[in-house]
Every structure is written in C-alpha cells, then in structure tokens.
Amino acid sequence: MAEIHIPTVAELASRGESPDILFWVGCAGSFDERYKRVTQAFVKILDKVAMNYAVLGTEETCTGDPARRAGNEFLFQMQALSNIQVLNGYGIKKIVTACPHCFNTIKNEYPDLGGTYEVVHHSELLQQLINEGRVTLKGGGEFSGRKITYHDSCYLGRANDVYEAPRRVLEALDAELVEMKRSRANGLCCGAGGAQMFKEAEPGQKEINVERAEEALSTGANTIAVGCPFCMTMLADGIKNKEREADVDVLDLAELIAESEGL
C-alpha cells in the first residue's frame, strides 16, 4: 500500500496556504490501536476525493471533554484555551472529527471561550460526499444485502440531533439497516459517556455495554455500525462478553465506506 502523506496545518502555513477543513483526529484516533484504523480509513476517503484538508499533528491536544465531564473545570478550560489559541492562530474556520465528544465540545463549548468554528461529524461529511457523487458505492460494495444495525452515540444524537446522516451513509451501502429496539432519541448509552469510560463500574446486575450488545445481537445483524471511539470500545467488549466476536463485527462508518470503496 502506498504511503499516505497527511499534511499538517503548519506545513501549509509555511507555504502561505490553509486547509479548507481541519481534520481533528482526537485522542482515540491518535493513540488507540483499534481506532487508529478508523483514522486511516477516513484519511483514505479524504485523499480519494482530493479534499484540501490538514491535521494539527503534535499541536493537537485533548479537547478537555473528559476533564469537564469528570468535574475538573479548571483543567478543561486550560486545555480548551490552549487549543483555541492554536486554532485561531491558524485562522481555522471548519473542522471535521470522527469523535462525537470532540465534536460536541468544540462545537458547543468552545464558543464560550472564544473559539467559534463550523464543526461537522465525519458522518455528515461522508453523507455530503455521497450526495455530491464524490463517493460512489457501485452496487453497495461488499456490504450489499448484509444486515447492519447502527448504535446512536449520545453526544452525536441526543446532544446534537444528528440521527439521519449516519443512516443515510449506511443506506448508500445498499445494506439492510435493522434498528435496535432503543434507537435515535431513545437510544441506550454504550456506558462510556460522561467520563464513565475512565472509572470502575458501580454495583449493579449488568454492565450497560453488555445490555446494549445484547440489543444489537437481537436484531440478527452481523455488523454493528458506530460513529464514536468510546461506543466502538464498549460494544466490542460487549460482543466479546457474549463470545460473538468471531461472527459479529463492530465497525466505524468510515471503515464501512472505505472497505466498500476498496480503499
């Protein structure tokens, strides 16, 4: 496979150029071994459509979302202000990210601290590229006719009302989209939001991610589509708990599109 060169904003700035859109990779997309594959899939799509994009590289740090959710407002504001200074310094106007937590924080919480940008989730950009005919899935690709269920991320769905874009992307695959009993505004959290990802489970009869995995399995789908790194980890763990990882895949929307495009 040919090596992909991902430009940094600093590189473009040194040539007097700027990207049309900044790809905010996020902590999971940068450091989590599983979610790095999502970053690679999304970059392949951006390259295929010749998108004028760039990343911050080492200048990108955590948005501060986990700190704020865990109650450390001081740390959140330190992290946020540092990022805003970098973004504003480069004159960034539009941002895309594959993480709903980064999406929600930069879109809805950074404006209070002086950082106002147009922020889109990667599902929205993928839908746009499909609508414009820049991503064409002839015959639906290898997922055509397969049963896929989609898990709504809390920070994408209930927090930002993005329900249709991920589903339109899946419909473009020509797959059979089967909804879970609890979906859209009534969807069940994967169990990781609100910084729960980073703490031990509290006493109870069942882990939330196991409950959600059971709901996904009950649809009969052999692919669970997600649009969030936290959801991917929690549902993959839930599937392993049910010992179904051999026949059920948990894949991000970008991976589904990239695979169907043969990227």
N, C-alpha and C positions, 0 to 999 in steps of 0.2 A: 504494500500500500504506500502510495506517495505521501511524503511528509507534508502536513499542512502547516503553513506559516500563519499564525494568528497575530495580526498587528496590535500593538499597544497604542493607546492614545498619545503617549509620549513620543513614540516613533513618528506618528502622523504630524504631531505638533512641531517636531524638529524640521519637517518639510513644509511647514506652513499650511498643513491640511487638517481637517477634522472629520470624524466619522458622522454618517447620517444617524447612526444609532449605536449606543454603547451596550455591549453585552455584559451585564452584571452577573458574574459567574456564581458568586456566593460561596460560603464555607464548604458546604457539602459538595458542590460541583467542582471545587478545587482540591479537596483533601479526602473525601470519602471514596474508597476504591470502587464501590459499586456505582456511585452517582457520577464519577468521572466519565463513565461510558455514555451517560446522558449528555454531558457537556460535549463530548466528541461527536455524538450523533447530531446535536443541534448545530455545531460548527460546520459539519459536512453539508448540512442543508443550507446554511447561510452562504457557504462557498459556492454551492451548486447554482444558487440564484444570483450570484455575484453581488451580494449585499455589501454595501460600504459600511462595515462595522469595525469596532475595535474593542479591546478589553483594557482595563486599568493595570492588569498584571499585579506586580508586587505593591502597587499603590492602592489596591483594593483591600479593605479590611472589613470585618464583620459589621453589619448594619446596626447592631445593638439590640436587635429584636429579642434574643434570649435574655439579655440583661434586663430589659424593661419588663418582660413577662415574669421574670423571677423576682422583680421588685427592686432592682438596683437602678433607680432612675439616674443617679449621678453617672454611673458607667455608661448607660445608654446615651446620655447627652454628650459625653466625651467622645464616644465612638461616632455618633451621628455628626457632630460638628466637624470632626476630622474628615469624614467622608465628604461632607458638603463643601468644605474648603477646597478639596481636590476637584470635585465635580464642577463647582463654579469657576475654579481657576482655569479649567479647560473649556469652559463655556458649553458644557454638555446640556442638550435640550431634551433628548429622547433616550429612554433606557428600556431594554428588554431583559427579563430574567426568567429562569426556569423554576425559581423558588417562590411560592406564594407568600412566604414570610418576608423575604426581601422585598417583594412586590408591594405588599401591604404597608410595610414600614416606610419605604422610600416614597411611595405614592401619597399616603395619608398622614404620615407623622413627620416627615422631613420638612414640609412647608412651614410648620410652626417654628422651625429653627433656621429658616432662610434658604431652604433647598426645595425649589419648585420645578418639577420636571414632568414631561409626559412619560408615564410608565405603563408598559404593557407586559402581560404574561406571555410566555412563549406560545401558549395555546392560541392566543389571539393573533399573534404574528403568523403562526402556521396556518390558521384559518384564512387570514388575509392573502397569504401566498398561494393557497389552493384556489381561493375565489378569483384571484388575478390570473390563474393559469400558469403561474411560475413554478408551481409544484404540481406535476400531473401524475396521478396514480392510475396508470392504464390497467383497467380490469381489476383494480383494487389491490394489486400486488399479492403477496403470499398469504395475506390475512383475509382474502376474499372468502366470504361464506363462513368464516370461523366465528364462534361465539365470543364476544368481548363484553365485559362489564366494566363500567367506569366508576371509580371512587371519587366523590367530591371532596376536595380539600376545604377545610373550614375557612382558611384565610383567603381562598380564591372564591368560594361560593358564598357562604353566609356573610362574610366580611366585605366582599366586593361585588357580589351579584354576578359573577362570571360563571354561568352554567352552560350556555349554548356553545361557545367556541370549542371547548374540548369535544363535545358531542358531534359538532359539525366535522371536526378533524377525523373522528372515528368513522363517521358515515362515509367520508371520502375513501376510506379503505374498502368500502363495499362489504364490511363485516356485519354480522348480526349483533346489534347492540342490545344487550339484555340488562334492564335496570334492576338494581337491588331493591328490596322492599323499602328500605330507607335511603332515599336519594334526593338530590337537589337541596332545597331549603330544609328538608327533613333528614338529610344525610347524617350518618353517625361518624363522629370524630374517630380518627385512627388511634387516638390515645397519646399523641406526641405533642400537640399544641400547648401553648401557654407555658413553655419551658418544661413540660412534663417529661419530655424526651430525656432530660438530664437528671432525673431523680428516680429513686426506687419506687416501685409500685406500692400503693397503700393496700391495707387489708380488704379483701373482697372475695367474691365467689369465682370471678373470672377476669382475665385481662381484657381490656377493651379491644386491643388489636386481634385477639383470638375471636371475640364476638363478631367483629367486622369481617374477619377472614371467613368465618362460618357463613355469614350472609352472602359473601361473594361466591363461595363454593356452591351455595344452594341454588344459584342461577344456572348452574351447569356450564358456565363459561370456563374455557381453558386458558384465557388471558385476562388478567386484571390490569386495566389501564389506569395510570396515575399521572398527576402533574405536579408532584411535590416530593422532595427528597425524604422528608420525615414520613410521609404516607408510604413511600416505597419501602423504607426500612421496617416500619411497623407491620405492614401487610405481608411482606416477605417472611418476617418472623412468625406471623400468624399462620401462614401456609406451612411453614416448617413444623410448627406445633401440631398441625393436623397431618403431618407426614405426606403432604401432597406436592412437594416441590418438584418431584420428577415429572408430573403431568400438568402442572399449572404454573404459568409464567406471570411475574409482576413486571410490567414494562412501562416506561415513560412514553408519553405521546410522541416525543421527538425520536425515540428509538423505533417506534412502530412505523413512522413515516420514513425514516432513513432506511430501515430494513426493506420496506416495500419499494423504495426507490433504488434498491441495490447499492446503497452507498456504504 
